[in-house]
Amino acid sequence: MLKVNNVIKVFNPDTINEKVALNGLNLHLAPGDFCTVIGGNGAGKSTMLNAIAGVWGVDQGNIIIDGVNVTRWPEHKRASLLGRVFQDPMTGTAATMQIDENLALAARRGQRRGLKWGVTAKERARYQEMLADLGLGLEGRLTTKVGLLSGGQRQAVTLLMATLKEPKLLLLDEHTAALDPKTAAKVLELTDRIVSQHKLTTLMITHNMRDAIAHGNRLIMMKDGRIILDIAGEEKRNLTVEDLLAKFSEASGEEFANDRMILG
């Protein structure tokens, strides 16, 4: 479903501020893979997601989504293949629009827009049902402005919007980092349920090693713009934080005392 082949991305080339953000990155995801991504600050995690999403072009290599080479596609064209949830709960939704209007916008992604009525009664009933499944009490608040929701409620709505059209690839960029632990756990539970229900191929960046281990069927660790660890299957299911720290030390040649140090 995703092939990232020998991708290189350099910021500010040939200057004193030159930064090699992606250094020959290779990553292949099979359909239905739920891959968590960890690594220290500056490891290249968000740069990788932005390169896949087309936020900026790459200097070398290619990116293929569902068999289509999208390397030269602009961001707006790739949006038809992708769903994305950002770290900031204020990103990804229109704060001054109602919940049902935001969901309707997501439902119409990639379609031609006309002048007919915005949200139909049939759509509203469907959105109510979807929101009820979240268990956050939002099904009775369809006309509430999204900007009035809590961070966790807003991320849950954004997650629904990102997956409403069942994207080829779902990108989760530390989407629980700005939430309190209890709310973050709820949003991760919803994430697991939605990804499993729709069998979505997913990349999830997290700074929390326990979350990286507990969620998904595959885990990769990045350092200096490359993948230095790739753990899947039974090995991942039996993984502990201590195991992961030991594997990082072995792969990178560096020793860290705890996950706080490794993840900056």
C-alpha positions in Angstrom: 0.0 0.0 0.0 3.0 2.3 0.7 6.5 2.2 -0.8 9.0 4.9 0.2 12.1 4.1 -1.8 15.5 5.7 -1.1 14.0 9.1 -0.2 16.4 11.9 0.6 15.3 15.3 1.8 17.7 18.1 2.6 16.7 21.5 4.0 18.8 24.6 3.4 21.3 22.8 1.1 24.8 24.2 0.6 24.4 26.6 3.6 25.6 26.7 7.1 22.1 25.5 8.2 22.0 22.5 5.9 20.0 19.6 7.5 19.7 16.1 6.0 16.2 15.3 7.3 15.7 12.0 5.4 18.8 10.0 4.4 18.0 7.2 2.0 14.7 6.3 3.7 13.1 3.0 2.8 9.7 1.9 4.1 7.2 -0.6 2.6 3.8 -1.1 4.2 1.5 -3.9 3.3 -2.3 -3.3 3.1 -3.7 -3.2 6.6 -0.4 -2.6 8.3 -0.7 -0.4 11.4 2.8 0.9 12.0 3.9 3.0 14.9 6.9 5.3 14.5 9.2 6.4 17.3 12.5 8.3 17.5 14.1 11.3 19.1 13.6 14.9 18.2 15.1 15.5 14.7 15.0 11.8 13.8 12.9 12.6 10.7 9.5 11.3 11.8 7.3 14.3 10.9 9.5 15.0 7.8 8.6 11.5 6.6 4.9 12.1 7.1 5.1 15.5 5.4 7.0 14.0 2.5 4.4 11.2 2.1 1.6 13.8 2.3 3.3 16.1 -0.3 3.8 19.1 2.0 7.2 19.4 0.4 8.9 17.6 -2.4 11.8 15.2 -2.0 15.3 15.6 -3.5 15.7 11.9 -4.4 13.8 8.7 -4.4 10.1 8.0 -4.9 6.8 7.5 -3.0 4.2 5.1 -4.2 0.7 4.8 -2.7 -1.5 1.8 -3.7 0.6 1.3 -6.9 0.5 4.9 -8.0 3.8 7.0 -8.1 2.8 10.2 -6.3 6.3 11.6 -5.9 5.6 14.6 -8.1 2.0 15.0 -7.1 1.1 18.2 -5.2 -0.3 18.0 -1.7 -3.9 18.7 -2.7 -3.9 15.9 -5.3 -2.5 13.4 -2.8 -5.3 14.3 -0.3 -7.7 12.1 -2.2 -5.6 9.1 -1.1 -4.8 10.1 2.4 -6.4 10.8 5.8 -4.4 12.8 8.4 -4.8 13.8 12.0 -2.4 16.3 13.5 -1.0 16.9 17.0 -2.9 20.1 17.5 -6.6 19.5 18.1 -7.3 22.9 16.4 -5.9 21.6 13.1 -7.9 19.6 10.6 -11.3 21.0 11.3 -13.2 24.3 10.7 -13.7 25.7 14.2 -16.5 28.1 13.2 -18.5 25.4 11.5 -20.9 22.8 13.1 -19.9 19.2 13.7 -22.3 18.0 10.9 -20.9 20.6 8.5 -17.3 19.5 9.1 -18.3 15.8 8.6 -20.1 16.8 5.4 -17.0 18.5 4.1 -15.0 15.4 4.7 -17.6 13.2 3.0 -17.4 15.4 -0.1 -13.6 15.3 -0.4 -12.6 14.8 -4.0 -16.1 15.5 -5.3 -17.2 18.5 -7.4 -19.1 21.1 -5.3 -22.5 22.5 -6.3 -25.1 24.8 -4.8 -27.5 22.2 -3.4 -28.4 22.0 0.3 -25.3 21.5 2.6 -26.2 18.6 4.9 -29.2 16.3 4.0 -31.4 14.6 6.6 -30.0 11.2 5.5 -26.4 12.4 6.1 -27.3 13.9 9.4 -28.8 10.5 10.6 -25.6 8.7 9.5 -23.4 11.2 11.3 -25.5 10.8 14.5 -25.0 7.1 14.3 -21.2 7.4 13.8 -20.9 9.9 16.6 -22.9 7.7 18.9 -20.3 4.9 18.3 -17.6 7.2 19.8 -19.3 7.2 23.2 -18.6 10.9 23.8 -22.1 12.2 23.8 -21.6 14.1 20.5 -24.6 12.5 18.7 -26.9 15.1 20.2 -24.6 18.0 19.4 -24.5 18.0 15.6 -25.1 21.7 15.4 -22.4 22.6 17.9 -19.5 24.6 16.6 -16.4 22.4 16.6 -14.4 25.2 18.2 -16.4 24.7 21.4 -15.5 21.1 21.8 -12.8 19.8 24.2 -9.5 18.7 22.7 -10.3 15.0 23.0 -13.8 15.5 21.4 -12.2 17.5 18.6 -9.6 14.9 17.9 -12.3 12.2 17.8 -14.2 14.3 15.2 -11.0 14.9 13.2 -10.4 11.1 13.3 -13.9 10.5 11.9 -13.3 13.1 9.2 -10.0 11.6 8.2 -11.4 8.1 7.9 -14.9 8.9 6.5 -13.8 8.1 2.9 -11.6 5.1 3.9 -8.3 6.5 2.7 -5.6 4.4 1.2 -3.3 5.5 3.9 -4.0 7.1 7.4 -1.3 9.4 8.8 -1.4 10.1 12.6 1.1 12.8 13.6 1.3 12.5 17.4 -2.4 12.9 17.5 -2.7 12.4 21.2 0.4 14.3 22.4 -1.6 17.5 23.3 -4.2 15.5 25.3 -4.3 14.5 29.0 -3.5 10.8 29.6 -7.1 9.7 30.1 -8.4 11.5 27.0 -5.4 10.3 25.0 -6.1 6.7 26.0 -9.8 7.2 24.8 -8.7 8.6 21.5 -6.2 5.7 21.0 -8.9 3.2 21.8 -11.1 4.9 19.1 -8.1 4.8 16.7 -7.7 1.1 17.2 -11.3 0.5 16.6 -11.6 2.6 13.4 -8.4 1.2 11.9 -9.4 -2.4 12.6 -13.0 -1.9 11.4 -11.9 -0.4 8.1 -8.6 -2.4 7.8 -6.8 0.9 7.2 -3.1 1.0 6.4 -1.8 3.4 9.1 1.4 5.3 10.1 1.2 6.6 13.7 4.0 8.8 15.2 4.2 8.8 18.9 6.7 9.9 21.6 5.2 7.3 24.0 7.1 4.1 23.8 4.4 2.1 25.6 1.8 3.4 23.2 4.1 2.4 20.3 4.4 -1.1 21.7 0.7 -1.5 22.6 -0.8 -0.4 19.3 -0.4 -1.7 15.8 1.2 -4.8 14.3 4.5 -3.2 13.5 7.0 -0.7 15.1 9.8 1.3 13.5 12.4 3.5 15.1 14.0 6.3 13.2 17.4 8.0 13.8 19.2 10.6 11.6 16.6 10.3 8.8 16.7 6.5 8.5 14.9 3.5 10.0 17.2 1.7 12.5 14.7 -0.8 13.9 11.7 -2.5 12.3 9.8 -4.9 14.6 6.7 -6.9 13.7 4.6 -9.9 14.4 5.3 -12.1 17.5 8.4 -10.1 18.3 6.4 -6.9 18.7 3.6 -8.6 20.7 6.2 -9.8 23.3 8.1 -6.5 23.3 8.7 -4.4 26.5 10.1 -0.9 26.9 13.3 -2.4 28.3 13.6 -4.7 25.2 13.1 -1.7 23.0 15.8 0.4 24.7 18.2 -2.5 24.4 17.5 -3.0 20.7 18.0 0.8 20.2 21.4 0.7 21.9 22.4 -2.3 19.7 21.1 -0.8 16.5 22.5 2.7 17.0 25.6 2.0 19.0 24.4 4.4 21.7 23.3 3.7 25.2 20.3 5.4 26.9 19.1 4.9 30.4 15.4 5.5 29.8 12.8 6.3 27.3 12.7 10.0 28.3 16.3 10.4 27.1 15.9 8.4 23.9 12.9 10.4 22.9 14.2 13.9 23.8 
